[in-house]
Amino acid sequence: MEFGIVASVNADRRPDFRAAILAGSFQRGTCGKCSYRFRIEPEMTYLDAGRKQWILVKAAQDVADWITLEKTALETFGLAYGPKAGAAAQAIGHGLQARIAFGWAALREKVLCPEYGLDDVTLEQLKATLTAGLDSCPISDDVELRLDKVEGDHLVMSWIQAAAERPVETLEVPRALYDEIAADAEGWKDMRADLTAGPFVDFQRLFIPSEPEPGEEGSEEEEEEAPV
């Protein structure tokens, strides 16, 4: 069967695409012969200038190569909205946060943050606090902790099998804990610096190993900085 895919989303022009991403229906389809439901892995860029977001989106299983793909995100952003872009594009890019997300659940979370006035860096600091404080948690190579929604004064978060987008476990976190972290900028500055060292703003970057490419170790080549 044929199935159309989207390589670039402009949420300012297509708010219906943004709504579909939040609803979990974007790029889903059904086979007309066997009724098998499927979802195409993301391979695209996402732009929402109104909410100051630019995101390179890759498949969930690509997260193991985050160091290499983080550089790809920087190069792509630089060409589209950075120093190598035209004046009009640079004007848009000046206010954008550049990010890379792996899988639909990670993208949905990034898109969801502005909806509730959440800073994605603080959210990742909250996740680090939660995982450190739990006696046991289902985190693994393919299970991630993601924000699902905000209900009243609680953040509803779920452990999700990233590739299958299958919830494993749900927990409610007091919004006050997020606010406490946000208010203590000095106490969290070191972790914030680690999380914003590149466009992969995800607490997974603190523990997912990734080997440098041959010849990269000790390189003094300068890299572009991601707008954070």
N, C-alpha and C positions, 0 to 999 in steps of 0.2 A: 504494500500500500504506500501511497505518497502522503507525507506529512510535512507541512510547512514549519520551519523553525525561524526563530528571531535571533539575529546576531547583535542587535543593538536596541535598547529600550530607552526612549526619551519620555519619562513620566510626566513632564510638563505638557507634552503634546498628546500623550496617550495615558491619561489617568486610569483608563480601564485596564491597561496592562499592569499598573501598580496594584490595583484592586485585585486582579487575578493572582498576582504573586502573593499577596497577603492571604488570599482565600485558599491558596495551595492548588489552584486549578490551571495555572499558566503552563503551557506546553504539555498538557496532558491530552491523551487521545485514547481511542478504543478501536481495536481491530474490527473491521466490518464482517470478517468471516468467523472468527472464534470468540469475539467479544472480550478478548484480553485487554485489560486496561494498562496503559504504559505512560511513562513520562520521560521525555528526552532530557538527558543530562545537560546542564547549562554550559554554554560556551559563548559568552556575550559580555557586552558592557552595559551598565545601567547608569543613566543620568537623571537626576532630579535637581535641577538648578535652584528651584524654589526652596528646597530643603537642604541645599548645599551638599548634595551627595553625588559622588562618582565612584562606581564600583566595577572592577573587573571580576567577572564571575566564572569560576571553573568548576569542573566536576568534583564531587566530594572526595573521591579516591585520589585526586591530585594533591591533596594536602601534604603528603609526604615530601613533595618537591616545592614546598612553600618558599624556600630561600630563592631558588631560581625563578619561580613564577612571580615573586614579589618584585624582582628586577624587571620582569616583563611588564608588570603593572605600572611601574615608574616610567618605563620607556613609552608605553602606550599613552599614559596620561600626558607625558611631556610633549608627544607629537600632536595630541588632540587639543590640549588646553594649556600647555606649558610654553617654554621659550621658543619652541620650534613651530608653534601654531600661529595663525594670523592674529591681528590685533583684537578683533571682535571675540575670537575664541579665548584669547588670553584674558580678556576682561571677565568672561564667564568663569574661567578656571581660577581666577584670583581668589574667589570666595569658596571654592569647593574643597571638601575633604576627600582625599583619594584613599580608596580601600580596595582590598581583594578579599573575596569570600569564596569558600569552597562548598558547593552544594546548595540545594534549594533552601534547606533549613537555615543555613548561615546567611543567605541573602535575605530571606524573609525577616530574620531578626534585625539585620541592619536597616531594612526598610521600615520595620516596626518601631524602632527607637524614637524617631522624630514624632511619631504618632502620639507617644506618651511623654514627650519632653525628656527623654532619657539620653544621656551621653554614653556612647558605646564603649568608651574607655573605662568609665566608672562601672559599667555593667560587667566588663571582663574582670575588673578588680573584685567585684562582688562574687563572681564565679570562683575566683581563686580562694576567697575567704570561705565560701561554702564547701568546696572540696577539701580544704585543709581541716575544716571543723567536723567533717563527717567521719564516723567510725568506719563506714564502708560506703562505697558508691559504685554504680555500674559503669564508670568511665572505662573505655577501652579504645582500641585502634579505630573502631567504627561507631562508637557511642559518644555523643556529645551532649553537653548541657546547653539548652537554648531557651530563650524567652518565648513564651507562648502568647501571653496577654497580661494585662493589668486589670485586676478586679478590686475596686475600692482602694484599700491601703495595703494591698499585697501584690507582689509580682508572681505570676503563675509561670513556673519554669518546668521544663520537661527534659528528661534524658531521652535522646532520640538516636535510633540507628540511622546514621546520616544518609547513606545511599538509598535505603528503603523508605526513609522518612517515617519510621515506625516508632511510636512512643514506647518507652520501656518503663518509665516511672515518672511521676509528677510530684512536685513539691511547691508549697506556697511560702514565699519569702516576704517578710514585712518590708514595706517600702521604706520604713525608718532606717533599716540597715543600709540600704542604698544611699539614703540621704546622709547618713553618718559618714560613709566613705567619701562622698562628694564634698562634705564640709571640711574634711581633714586633708587638705591638699599637701601640707608639709609632710605628714606621716606616710602618705602614699606616693610621694614624688618619684622615688626610685623605681617602683613597679610601673608607674605611669610612663616613665622614660623608657623602660624596657618594652612596654606594650606599644609605644608609638615610635619605635625605632624604624619602622617601615609601614607600608600600607596594610600589612597583615595584622590588623588590630584584633587579636583573639588570644585568650590566655593559653591556647594550645601552643603558641609560639614559644612559651616558656619551658615546654617539656617534650615537644616532638623533635626527635633528632633528625638532622638533615646534614648529610656530608657535603663539604665544599667541593666544587668542581675542580678537576685537575688544573693546577696552575693558579688557582684563586687564592690559596692560603698565602698570607703575607703581601698580597697585592695592595698597592697604594693608589690604585685607580679611583678617582672620585666618582661618587654616585649622586644622582639627584635626590633631594630630600622630599618626602611625601608631605603634603599639606595635612596637618593634624588638627 
